[in-house]
């Protein structure tokens, strides 16, 4: 039953890859699709085996957890040099195993990997190994070298500290054992060594395994040398007397719960090579007062500093991209925190119950604030939300009773349910113009809230779900919404418009003649009834003195042609109208000289008189007195005195070249009295 359970867990850790067989071997294809992991071998197998280097064209790179568990009749195993890791309990219970060949390619040996291999009397660990799991060789007959009660195994070049469970007092680990420097402190090496008070780690050690100093309750200080690159999970867990820790500059990762429950830890120095801090790494370090996370750190695991109740200040480096869920949960003494400018997300519960936090500045790099991120930060009086935040999670600032005002930037599109609920000191809230969704009870129980200002048109909501009867804020908005009446009447909202004027009727363009008069006008409203001011423009330039709702242009000239707009302003801003084009018809822009030439050249007609009236220049719109001299080729009078006027219609595009056709000849019969040969031709009256 134990074997079946262990195999199941091993397969689960491999991502439930489909099991396949190759001879007696069961294996799974790794995610890279070019390598495989041996997952099982028949426990009835006997004698010596040589694990293949490849299966179906793929390299064998890993011997999975419990792969050869209880293969009690195996006597010898040869592992190919393609393998890099030997999993937990891989050969556990191989009682008859006398020889094992571990190649130089292997870098890690898992927990209990060779446990209960009672016939195993010698083993060569390759120099490539950088980590050895707890109880990896427990129950074997290997001969250890012991120095000061600490037991070691060896590779060709290094010593591996396997077991220090008998150590106590002040322990100074030697720089080498038998001429070989100590490379690895194995998992659980000093597990539960409650009498150990101090440890000096030599500069040759590169890794400190999982649970290495677990529950060393008498340990008071630790200096981790610069040679160490990794600190395993739970490495110093519950070292309750540990007061200080210095982490060397080569460490790249601090494991989960590495310093969890180190309740006496007052200071920790994190080296500038650390890139990741594991989840719960400093959980419940209640005496820790400050933490500086260097710029090298990229990720901080969930609840890394949870319940560090003595923590007063925290500085988060500029390379951290995310603050995990619950990172500073329950840090009740935290008064200030500096968030680096690479952080893009603040996880849920990140600062939950940081009851002494007074101010928070969320940098512009942050795009999301998680659920309950700042819930119950009761001393928080100021919160600046960066201009890239798009979402504020449910209950994000719930019960922040000291918060008096909040400005939600224009980047935010969603405000979660109860986001600011219970902020009893909140008197005003400004909501940016991109918000499209506001969750239920977003401002519920904000008993001091008197005003909510929307920079844009308010999204659809019901006032009863936004707040409650504990407050009746006036809702101000700065963008005139199409659904104003719906908001006002359907939801009975106390809406007050604070935005710039709303233009309801735009100015209309005009086509006119020289010397005519045109009128342009605009109609704008302001719900709050403030005084509106106007400034007309032509082609984007203000027109001096043109500051009324309407613009009258008299005696049009060519320079009046252009694009007209009007700026309408109130105390909240300015709205600019659409452009209205004013055009002077080209045919009405002729000079007196062009007009005279056109009349005389083709029709033998002349101008009777030209007054100072500018309409005399209009070739098609004015009614002029034309002198028709009897006897001209266009005018014929018969014996009965009947007059026939013959007109040739000519066309021109430029008033210099004229064309006509025979179809363009028009005859008009005129009635005239003897001796009077003047006629006046005019445009028909409307």
C-alpha positions in Angstrom: 0.0 0.0 0.0 2.9 2.4 0.9 4.5 1.7 -2.5 1.3 2.5 -4.4 0.8 5.7 -2.5 4.3 6.9 -3.0 4.2 6.2 -6.8 1.0 8.1 -7.1 2.4 11.2 -5.4 5.5 11.0 -7.6 3.5 10.9 -10.8 1.4 13.8 -9.5 4.5 15.9 -9.0 5.5 15.2 -12.6 2.3 16.9 -13.8 0.3 13.8 -14.3 2.3 12.9 -17.4 1.0 9.8 -19.2 2.9 6.7 -18.0 4.6 4.7 -20.8 6.7 1.6 -20.7 10.1 0.5 -22.1 10.9 -3.0 -21.2 10.5 -3.2 -17.4 10.8 0.5 -17.0 7.8 2.8 -16.6 8.6 6.4 -17.6 7.0 9.7 -18.3 8.0 12.3 -20.9 9.1 15.6 -19.3 7.6 18.9 -20.3 10.5 19.7 -22.6 9.5 16.7 -24.7 13.1 15.7 -25.3 13.8 14.0 -22.0 12.1 11.4 -19.7 11.9 10.5 -16.0 12.0 6.9 -14.8 8.9 6.5 -12.6 8.7 2.8 -11.7 10.4 -0.5 -11.9 9.1 -3.9 -10.8 9.9 -4.6 -7.1 10.4 -8.2 -8.0 13.4 -7.4 -10.1 16.7 -9.1 -9.1 20.5 -8.8 -9.7 22.2 -5.9 -11.4 20.6 -3.4 -13.8 21.9 -0.7 -16.1 19.5 2.1 -16.6 19.4 3.2 -20.3 20.7 6.6 -21.3 17.9 7.1 -23.8 14.3 5.8 -24.2 12.6 6.1 -27.6 15.1 8.7 -28.6 14.7 10.8 -25.5 17.4 11.3 -22.8 16.8 9.9 -19.4 17.5 12.9 -17.1 15.7 12.0 -13.9 15.0 9.0 -11.6 11.7 9.9 -10.1 10.5 9.7 -6.6 10.1 6.1 -5.4 11.0 4.7 -8.8 12.8 1.7 -7.4 11.1 1.6 -4.0 11.2 -1.8 -2.3 13.2 -3.4 -5.1 14.7 -5.5 -2.3 16.6 -8.0 -4.6 18.5 -5.5 -6.7 22.2 -5.8 -6.0 23.8 -3.3 -8.4 22.5 -0.2 -10.3 24.4 1.7 -13.0 23.0 5.2 -13.6 23.8 6.8 -17.0 25.6 10.1 -17.2 22.5 11.8 -18.7 20.8 11.8 -15.3 20.9 15.0 -13.3 18.6 14.3 -10.4 17.7 11.3 -8.2 14.3 11.8 -6.6 13.0 11.3 -3.1 13.0 7.7 -1.9 14.2 6.6 -5.4 16.0 3.5 -4.0 14.4 3.4 -0.6 14.2 -0.2 0.8 16.7 -1.7 -1.7 18.1 -4.0 1.0 20.4 -6.0 -1.2 21.9 -3.1 -3.1 25.7 -3.3 -2.6 26.9 -1.1 -5.4 25.5 2.2 -6.9 27.2 4.2 -9.5 26.3 7.9 -9.4 27.6 9.8 -12.5 29.2 13.2 -12.5 26.1 14.6 -14.2 23.9 14.3 -11.0 23.4 17.6 -9.2 20.8 16.6 -6.6 20.0 13.6 -4.5 16.6 13.6 -2.9 15.4 12.9 0.6 15.5 9.2 1.6 17.0 8.4 -1.8 19.0 5.5 -0.5 17.3 5.0 2.9 17.3 1.5 4.2 19.8 0.3 1.7 21.3 -1.8 4.5 23.8 -3.6 2.3 25.3 -0.4 0.9 28.7 0.0 2.5 30.3 2.5 0.2 29.3 5.2 -2.2 31.0 7.8 -4.3 29.3 11.1 -4.5 30.3 13.1 -7.6 31.6 16.6 -7.4 28.7 17.8 -9.4 26.2 17.3 -6.5 25.1 20.5 -4.9 22.2 19.3 -2.7 21.5 16.2 -0.7 18.1 15.6 0.8 17.4 14.6 4.4 17.9 11.0 5.4 19.3 10.3 1.9 21.6 7.6 3.3 19.7 6.7 6.6 19.8 3.0 7.4 22.8 2.2 5.2 26.1 0.8 6.4 28.1 3.6 4.9 31.1 4.7 6.8 31.0 8.4 7.7 33.9 10.6 8.8 33.0 12.3 12.1 34.4 15.6 13.3 33.1 17.2 16.5 30.1 14.8 16.3 29.3 15.9 12.8 29.2 13.2 10.1 30.4 13.7 6.5 30.5 11.8 3.2 32.8 12.6 0.3 33.2 13.1 -3.4 36.5 13.2 -5.1 36.9 16.9 -4.2 34.4 17.8 -1.5 32.9 16.9 1.8 29.2 16.8 2.4 27.8 17.5 5.8 25.2 14.8 6.3 24.3 14.7 10.0 25.1 17.1 12.8 22.2 16.0 15.1 24.6 15.4 18.0 26.2 18.8 17.8 25.7 21.4 20.6 27.1 24.6 22.0 29.2 26.9 19.8 30.1 25.0 16.6 32.7 26.1 14.2 32.7 23.9 11.1 36.2 23.2 9.8 37.3 24.7 6.5 37.9 21.2 5.2 37.5 17.6 6.3 40.3 15.3 5.3 41.6 18.0 3.0 38.3 18.4 1.3 36.3 21.6 1.7 32.7 21.3 2.9 30.4 22.0 0.0 26.8 21.1 1.1 25.0 21.1 4.4 22.4 18.5 3.7 18.7 18.6 4.4 17.9 18.2 8.2 21.6 18.2 9.0 21.1 19.9 12.3 17.4 19.2 12.6 16.1 19.9 16.1 19.6 20.5 17.6 18.1 22.5 20.5 21.4 22.8 22.4 23.3 24.4 19.4 24.0 28.0 20.3 26.1 29.3 17.3 27.5 28.0 14.1 30.3 29.2 11.9 29.9 28.1 8.3 33.0 28.0 6.2 33.3 29.9 3.0 33.3 26.8 0.9 29.6 25.9 1.5 27.4 26.6 -1.5 24.0 25.4 -0.2 22.1 25.0 3.0 19.5 22.3 2.7 15.8 22.2 3.6 15.2 22.0 7.4 19.0 22.2 7.9 18.7 24.0 11.3 15.0 23.4 11.9 14.0 24.0 15.6 17.5 24.9 16.7 15.9 26.9 19.5 19.2 27.7 21.3 20.8 29.2 18.1 21.4 32.9 18.7 23.3 34.1 15.6 24.2 32.9 12.1 26.5 34.3 9.4 26.0 32.9 6.0 29.1 33.3 4.0 29.3 34.7 0.5 29.9 31.2 -1.0 26.4 30.1 -0.2 24.0 30.5 -3.2 20.8 28.9 -1.8 19.0 28.6 1.6 16.5 25.8 1.6 12.9 25.7 2.8 12.5 25.8 6.6 16.3 26.1 6.9 16.2 28.1 10.1 12.5 27.5 11.0 11.6 28.1 14.6 15.1 29.1 15.7 13.4 31.1 18.4 16.6 32.5 20.0 18.1 33.7 16.7 18.6 37.5 17.0 20.4 38.3 13.8 21.2 36.9 10.4 23.5 38.1 7.7 22.9 36.5 4.3 25.9 36.6 2.0 26.2 38.3 -1.3 26.1 35.1 -3.3 22.7 33.8 -2.1 20.2 33.9 -4.9 17.2 32.3 -3.2 15.7 32.2 0.3 13.4 29.3 0.6 9.9 29.0 1.9 9.6 29.4 5.7 13.5 29.8 5.8 13.3 32.0 8.9 9.7 31.4 9.9 9.0 31.7 13.6 12.4 33.2 14.4 10.6 35.2 17.0 13.8 36.9 18.5 15.2 37.9 15.1 15.7 41.7 15.3 17.7 42.3 12.2 18.4 40.6 8.9 20.7 41.7 6.1 19.7 40.4 2.7 22.6 40.2 0.2 22.4 42.0 -3.1 22.4 38.8 -5.1 19.1 37.5 -3.8 16.5 37.3 -6.6 13.7 35.5 -4.8 12.3 35.4 -1.2 10.1 32.4 -0.7 6.7 32.3 0.8 6.5 32.7 4.6 10.3 33.2 4.6 10.1 35.5 7.7 6.7 34.5 8.9 6.0 35.5 12.5 9.4 37.1 13.1 7.8 39.3 15.7 11.0 41.1 16.8 12.1 42.2 13.3 11.9 46.0 13.2 13.0 46.9 9.6 13.7 45.2 6.3 15.4 46.4 3.2 14.8 44.3 0.2 17.6 44.9 -2.3 17.2 45.8 -6.0 18.3 42.3 -7.0 15.1 40.8 -5.7 12.5 40.1 -8.4 9.8 38.2 -6.5 8.5 38.1 -2.9 6.5 35.0 -2.0 3.1 35.0 -0.4 3.0 36.0 3.3 6.8 36.4 3.3 6.7 38.8 6.3 3.3 37.9 7.7 2.8 38.7 11.4 6.1 40.5 11.8 4.3 42.6 14.4 7.5 44.5 15.4 8.2 45.6 11.8 8.2 49.4 11.6 9.6 50.1 8.1 10.0 48.2 4.8 11.8 49.2 1.6 11.0 47.1 -1.5 13.7 47.2 -4.1 13.2 48.5 -7.7 13.4 45.1 -9.3 10.5 43.5 -7.5 7.7 43.0 -10.0 5.0 41.7 -7.6 4.1 41.8 -4.0 2.6 38.4 -3.1 -0.6 37.8 -1.3 -0.4 38.6 2.4 3.2 39.7 2.2 2.9 42.1 5.1 -0.3 40.7 6.6 -0.6 41.6 10.3 2.5 43.8 10.5 0.7 45.9 13.0 3.6 48.2 13.8 4.5 49.0 10.2 4.3 52.8 9.7 6.0 53.3 6.4 6.7 51.2 3.3 8.5 52.2 0.1 7.3 50.3 -3.0 9.8 50.0 -5.8 9.0 51.3 -9.3 9.0 47.9 -11.0 6.1 46.5 -9.0 3.1 45.8 -11.3 0.8 44.1 -8.9 0.0 44.2 -5.2 -1.5 40.9 -4.1 -4.6 40.2 -2.0 -4.1 40.8 1.7 -0.7 42.3 1.0 -1.0 44.9 3.8 -4.0 43.4 5.6 -4.2 44.6 9.3 -1.2 46.9 9.0 -3.0 49.0 11.6 -0.1 51.6 12.1 0.5 52.3 8.4 -0.2 56.0 7.9 0.7 56.6 4.3 1.1 54.6 1.1 2.3 55.7 -2.3 1.5 53.2 -5.0 3.9 53.8 -7.9 2.8 54.3 -11.5 4.1 50.9 -12.5 1.4 49.1 -10.5 -1.6 48.0 -12.6 -3.7 46.0 -10.0 -4.5 46.2 -6.3 -5.7 42.9 -5.0 -8.6 41.9 -2.8 -8.3 43.1 0.8 -4.8 44.5 0.0 -5.1 47.3 2.6 -8.1 46.1 4.6 -8.2 47.4 8.2 -5.2 49.7 7.8 -7.0 51.9 10.3 -4.3 54.6 10.7 -4.0 55.1 6.9 -4.7 58.8 6.3 -3.3 59.1 2.8 -3.2 56.7 -0.1 -1.9 57.8 -3.5 -2.9 55.4 -6.3 -0.6 55.4 -9.3 -1.7 56.4 -12.8 -1.4 52.9 -14.3 -3.7 51.0 -11.9 -6.7 49.6 -13.8 -8.4 47.6 -11.1 -9.0 47.9 -7.4 -10.0 44.6 -5.8 -12.9 43.8 -3.6 -12.5 45.2 0.0 -9.2 46.6 -1.1 -9.4 49.5 1.4 -12.2 48.1 3.6 -12.3 49.6 7.1 -9.5 52.1 6.6 -11.2 54.4 9.1 -8.5 57.1 9.0 -8.7 57.7 5.3 -10.3 61.1 4.7 -10.1 61.4 0.9 -9.3 59.2 -2.1 -8.5 60.1 -5.7 -9.0 57.2 -8.1 -7.0 57.9 -11.3 -8.3 57.9 -14.8 -6.6 54.6 -15.6 -8.9 52.6 -13.3 -11.7 50.8 -15.0 -13.1 48.7 -12.2 -13.7 49.3 -8.5 -14.5 46.1 -6.6 -17.3 45.4 -4.2 -16.9 47.0 -0.8 -13.6 48.5 -1.9 -13.9 51.4 0.5 -16.7 50.1 2.7 -16.3 51.0 6.4 -14.0 54.0 5.7 -15.9 56.0 8.3 -13.5 59.0 8.1 -13.8 59.3 4.3 -15.4 62.6 3.4 -14.7 62.8 -0.4 -13.9 60.5 -3.2 -12.9 61.4 -6.8 -13.4 58.7 -9.4 -11.5 58.8 -12.7 -13.1 59.1 -16.1 -12.4 55.5 -17.2 -14.4 53.7 -14.6 -17.0 51.5 -16.1 -17.9 49.2 -13.2 -18.4 49.9 -9.5 -19.1 46.9 -7.3 -21.9 46.7 -4.8 -21.4 48.5 -1.5 -18.2 50.2 -2.7 -18.7 53.0 -0.3 -21.1 51.4 2.2 -20.8 52.5 5.9 -18.8 55.6 4.9 -20.7 57.6 7.4 -18.8 60.9 6.8 -18.9 60.7 3.1 -20.5 63.9 1.7 -19.3 64.0 -1.9 -18.4 61.6 -4.7 -17.0 63.3 -7.8 -16.9 61.5 -11.1 -14.3 62.9 -13.5 -16.4 61.4 -16.4 -20.0 60.3 -16.8 -21.0 58.0 -13.9 -21.3 54.3 -14.9 -24.7 52.7 -14.3 -25.2 51.9 -10.7 -27.9 52.1 -8.0 -27.3 54.5 -5.2 -28.6 51.9 -2.8 -25.9 49.4 -3.8 -23.2 52.1 -3.8 -23.7 53.4 -0.3 -26.2 53.0 2.5 -28.4 55.1 4.7 -25.3 56.0 6.9 -24.4 58.6 4.3 -26.2 60.5 1.6 -23.3 61.9 -0.5 -23.9 64.3 -3.3 -22.7 62.8 -6.6 -20.8 65.3 -8.7 -19.8 64.6 -12.2 -17.6 66.4 -14.8 -18.7 64.8 -18.0 -22.3 65.4 -19.1 -23.8 61.9 -19.4 -26.4 61.1 -22.0 -28.4 59.3 -19.3 -28.5 62.3 -16.9 -32.3 62.2 -16.6 -32.3 58.5 -16.1 -29.8 58.8 -13.3 -31.6 61.7 -11.8 -35.1 60.3 -12.0 -34.9 56.5 -12.2 -32.4 56.2 -9.4 -33.3 59.4 -7.6 -29.6 60.3 -7.4 -28.5 63.7 -5.9 -26.5 64.5 -9.1 -24.7 67.8 -9.5 -22.9 68.6 -12.7 -19.4 70.0 -12.1 -18.0 69.6 -15.6 -17.4 72.0 -18.4 -20.4 73.3 -20.4 -22.4 70.9 -22.5 -22.9 72.2 -26.1 -26.4 71.2 -27.2 -26.6 73.1 -30.5 -23.4 73.5 -32.5 -22.8 76.5 -34.7 -23.7 76.0 -38.4 -21.6 77.0 -41.4 -22.7 79.4 -44.1 -22.2 80.2 -47.7 -22.6 83.9 -48.5 -21.8 86.7 -50.9 -19.5 89.7 -50.4 -21.0 92.4 -48.3 -23.7 90.2 -46.9 -24.3 89.5 -43.2 -24.2 86.1 -41.5 -24.9 85.0 -38.0 -23.4 82.1 -36.1 -24.6 80.9 -32.7 -24.1 78.2 -30.1 -26.5 76.8 -27.4 -24.8 75.4 -24.3 -26.1 74.4 -20.9 -24.6 74.0 -17.4 -26.7 72.0 -15.0 -25.3 73.7 -12.0 -26.3 77.1 -13.4 -23.0 78.9 -13.3 -22.1 81.8 -15.6 -20.9 80.8 -19.0 -18.4 82.7 -21.0 -17.7 82.6 -24.8 -14.8 83.2 -27.1 -15.2 82.9 -30.8 -12.2 81.8 -33.0 -11.5 81.9 -36.7 -9.0 79.2 -37.9 -8.0 78.6 -34.3 -7.3 82.2 -33.4 -9.3 84.2 -30.9 -11.4 87.0 -32.4 -11.0 90.1 -30.3 -14.2 91.2 -28.6 -16.3 88.3 -29.9 -17.4 86.9 -26.6 -21.2 86.4 -26.9 -23.2 83.3 -27.6 -23.8 84.5 -31.1 -21.4 86.0 -33.7 -22.6 88.5 -36.4 -20.4 89.3 -39.3 -21.5 92.2 -41.4 -20.3 93.5 -44.8 -18.5 90.2 -45.6 -15.1 90.4 -47.2 -12.8 87.7 -48.6 -10.8 87.6 -45.3 -13.9 86.4 -43.4 -13.6 83.0 -45.1 -12.5 80.3 -42.6 -13.3 77.8 -39.9 -15.2 79.2 -36.9 -15.4 77.7 -33.4 -16.4 78.9 -30.1 -15.0 78.1 -26.7 -17.6 77.9 -23.9 -16.3 78.0 -20.4 -17.4 77.8 -16.8 -15.5 77.4 -13.5 -14.9 73.7 -14.2 -13.4 73.9 -17.6 -13.9 74.7 -21.3 -15.8 73.0 -24.1 -14.9 73.8 -27.7 -17.6 73.6 -30.4 -17.4 71.8 -33.6 -16.0 73.8 -36.6 -18.4 75.8 -38.7 -17.1 76.7 -42.2 -17.9 80.1 -43.7 -17.5 80.3 -47.5 -17.7 83.4 -49.7 -18.9 82.2 -53.1 -16.1 82.5 -55.7 -18.3 84.1 -58.4 -19.1 87.0 -56.1 -15.5 88.0 -55.6 -14.9 89.7 -58.9 -13.4 93.1 -59.1 -15.1 96.2 -60.8 -12.7 95.9 -63.7 -13.6 92.2 -64.3 -17.3 93.1 -64.1 -17.0 95.9 -66.6 -15.0 93.8 -69.0 -17.4 90.9 -68.9 -20.4 93.1 -69.6 -18.9 95.0 -72.6 -17.0 92.3 -74.3 -19.7 89.9 -75.5 -23.0 91.6 -75.3 -22.5 95.2 -76.5 -24.0 96.2 -73.2 -22.8 98.8 -70.9 -23.4 99.8 -67.3 -25.8 102.7 -67.0 -24.3 103.9 -63.8 -22.2 102.5 -61.0 -22.9 103.7 -57.5 -20.8 103.2 -54.3 -23.1 100.3 -53.4 -20.9 97.2 -53.4 -23.7 95.1 -54.8 -23.0 96.7 -58.1 -20.1 94.2 -58.3 -22.3 91.2 -58.1 -22.6 89.7 -61.6 -25.5 87.4 -60.8 -27.3 88.8 -57.8 -27.6 92.5 -58.3 -30.4 94.2 -60.3 -28.7 96.7 -62.5 -30.0 99.3 -65.0 -28.7 98.2 -68.4 -28.6 100.6 -71.4 -30.0 98.8 -74.4 -29.3 101.2 -77.4 -31.9 100.7 -80.2 -30.1 99.8 -83.4 -27.7 97.4 -81.9 -27.5 93.9 -83.3 -29.3 92.5 -80.4 -32.4 94.8 -80.6 -34.9 94.7 -83.5 -38.0 97.0 -83.8 -40.6 96.1 -86.5 -43.0 98.6 -88.1 -45.6 97.9 -85.5 -43.2 98.9 -82.8 -42.8 95.4 -81.4 -39.3 95.0 -79.9 -37.4 91.7 -80.0 -34.3 91.4 -77.8 -31.9 88.7 -78.9 -29.5 87.4 -76.3 -26.6 85.1 -76.7 -25.8 83.1 -73.5 -22.1 82.7 -73.0 -20.3 80.7 -70.3 -17.0 81.3 -68.7 -14.9 79.7 -66.0 -12.5 82.6 -65.5 -14.3 85.7 -66.9 -11.7 85.9 -69.7 -12.6 83.1 -72.1 -16.2 82.8 -73.1 -18.0 80.1 -75.1 -21.5 79.5 -76.5 -23.5 77.3 -78.8 -26.5 77.9 -81.1 -28.8 76.4 -78.5 -27.8 79.3 -76.2 -29.5 82.0 -78.4 -32.5 83.4 -76.6 -35.1 85.9 -78.0 -37.2 88.0 -75.7 -40.2 90.1 -76.9 -40.4 93.4 -75.2 -43.3 95.9 -75.0 -42.0 99.5 -75.1 -43.2 103.0 -75.6 -41.9 105.2 -78.4 -38.7 106.9 -77.5 -38.0 104.9 -74.4 -35.3 102.2 -74.8 -34.2 101.4 -71.2 -35.0 98.2 -69.5 -34.0 96.9 -66.1 -33.3 93.2 -65.7 -33.3 91.8 -62.1 -33.2 88.5 -60.3 -36.7 87.2 -59.4 -37.9 88.2 -56.0 -38.4 85.4 -53.5 
